[in-house]
Amino acid sequence: MLKQSNHSTFLTLFFLVCAACGTAVAEEEPRTLQNMERERSLMVDAMLNPGLSPDQRHVQLATAQRRLVDLERIVLRDPNIVGHRSVVVRRAFANYDLTFLVHASAENSRHLTDHWLTEMGISTATLSRARKGRR
Amino acid sequence: MIKPNADKLRPSLAILSVAGLLMAFPASGSDQVSWDPVSSERLVRLPATYLEKAVQRDFQSSPLAGRMFDLEDRANAMGRTLAELRDAIELADGEVEIELRHQYLAEKSAYLDTMEERQELKRRGLNTKIGVFQSVLRKLKRSRSLADDPVTVDLIEKQAAATRRLENSIEQVDARLFEAVPGEESRYSEEYRQNLGRISELQQAIQVHRANGPALIGGEAVTREAYVRHLLAQAEAGLALLNQEQEMLGYMAKLVALDAQALQYELEHVDSDSGSTGPDPSRLANSVQYFIE
């Protein structure tokens, strides 16, 4: 019984330490980037949601687009992000076209959904070549 | 001749000499005072020329500095009293002179106690200042090493490229967006544009501000890191001088103790030399006259 209580104490401490580390890491992420990526993920969700009608999808994308254009500019102009070495920031700036979707799609004169699919490597040709099976 | 009241003075002189030799500990009033310095995170952002002033201003508003200045005032007043007593001793004689010399010794002992306490507070202040400068130096070195790191350099280049791409394409993007999604310009975009011009003016004013000049040592412009190292060296030199002053205080205390012993010895010999002028009645031969009748 003593052994069990030692084991459970150890596990509790272990999870507490992990949670503290996770919290510490999460707190380091710039807030502006977090907000933008949250909004972008909601927009991508709207793009891919099969339950939406075309009109509903259009309205949701338009609203998200207007909101996202400002958020992208806020991130690009945020002085706290300059030189911020976290993994999320480095990944965000590794690919401008995928991170700053609205600006990149407007620059390339593409529709938002087309642009995202192209950047993800999904096209008619790749879909037609796709096969079901083990990777 | 009036016999000085040596009996009254002797015990206090003995105490004075012992206390002077042992160099009494400073009064406990200084144990509670401290200086919690300003955070080095804030200091790192200041221009180098204002860093030292900010630390000094912060120190001067602390309880430790307040107590130190009180002790300095007290020591100055004691210095004037010592000068007056020394002048008075030269003019006095007899019992008055003895009393004045006793007061002189007591005042010197009290002066040394005050200076000892002040030295201790000054040492604490300097040690704290050194800690602050070391912390600032560590942060500057860390920023420099991070800035030189290849991952950071690469990230900053990508961020700069992304910002340039945004600014170059912003009008085109706005035109296409309003075509695709008609509506009013957002409040953020409108106010950002208005503020941009004012920001540029403010940045120019900062560039030409006299307080934004480089730090100078001996007329030569130096980096922030070099300037902080210079301030650190100055604080360490202050601490070294304090050690030397501590040695002086030790010698002064020893002199006070020796003066007290000398005065005590003087009084004891006056006691034994003064008294009856006739033959010593404790000698038997001298008492024979009382038995021959």
Interface residues (C-beta under 8 A of the other chain):
Chain A: A62 Q65 R66 V69 D70 E72 R73 I74 L76 R77 I81 V82 G83 H84 R85 V89 R90 F93 A94 Y96 F100 V102 H103 A106 E107 S109
Chain B: L146 A147 D149 V151 T152 L155 I156 K158 Q159 A161 A162 T163 R165 L166 S169 I170 Q172 V173 R176 L177 A180 V181 G183 S186 Y188 S189 Y192
